[in-house]
Structure formats: C-alpha cells, structure tokens
Amino acid sequence: MESLTKAELQLVYNLYGSARQFIANGEEAMPFMFLCKLPTEQQNGKLTPIQIKMPNTDEGKDELAAKLRQTVKKAKPDIVVFLGEVWAVQPTPQEIAYEKAEGVLPTMPCNHPKRIECLRLDIAKRTGGNWQVLEEITKDADGKRSIPETPTIVQMGKDELQRAGRFANLFE
C-alpha cells in the first residue's frame, strides 16, 4: 500500500495543528478543502485553501461533495485534504448489520443519541492512497474544547472508504 511522504505528513501535521489551535481558542475549525500541488524541478509547490459553507441538509451536502469533486478534477492537485468538525458515532452491532443490509446507518451521526464531536481530516492522493484523521473533541470541567496534540492517521482501504462519507476521496 502507498504511504505518505515526510513532506505530506508535515502538511497533515501543520493543518491539524492549526485546527487544534482554533479549537483550543474556543473557535470552530471551519470546513476547508486544501488542494496541494507538490513541488517539482520546474515549479514550486502550491497549497490552495478553499473555505466551505456547509449546508444543513443531506441533499445540500451531497451537492457540495459533487461540486468539490468537480473542483478537484479541474485543479488536478496531487493531494486533497478535507478538514472540518463532524459528528461521529461508534455503531452498535445491530447498526452495522443494518448498514450492511441497507447501505446506510439507521440513524445518521448528527441525529444519533451517542454522537461525539470530532475533528476530521480526509487525505487523498491522486495516485490512489487515502487516509483519515478522526479525533474526538473533548471538553474539560470549564467547557474548554481540545483534541490530542498529535493526530492518529489511519490508512483507508476500499471497505473503509465506502463507509467514510461523502467527503472522503474527493478524487473519485
């Protein structure tokens, strides 16, 4: 399987660190898509941030994901990173069985009674590799939000990508 280079890991750590600082300062890590062209002998690398206004409906989010995929096709970056705060849930065995049968969870994470707030980064390479960071946003006794200092980066296989949601692998 493909891996992230040292420079690509540094990009992920830098983006995560910036989001971590926003969260620590009591702000939201606003949703962004970052398009990255790696440096070559002929040109310098380029990082293009695109701030996203997240719709409130599933239909709107599906439309947004389609528009982001079109932007990626036109821009032809080497790497795409989607960053944002999301709701996540650890599904029960019954919910997993339902998802396998129906193709969707019975209750979306945003409506799930056991949802958790997370910072999510989806990292996709044009050459086919996909990774994800999903770190829970916790609150201390004073209500101050935080995430771990260092992210856990998980490589995504085909099965994980199918469950990862509409903003994973924006190259598709």
Order of alpha helices (4+ residues) and beta strands (2+ residues): alpha-beta-beta-alpha-beta-alpha-beta-beta-beta-beta-beta-alpha
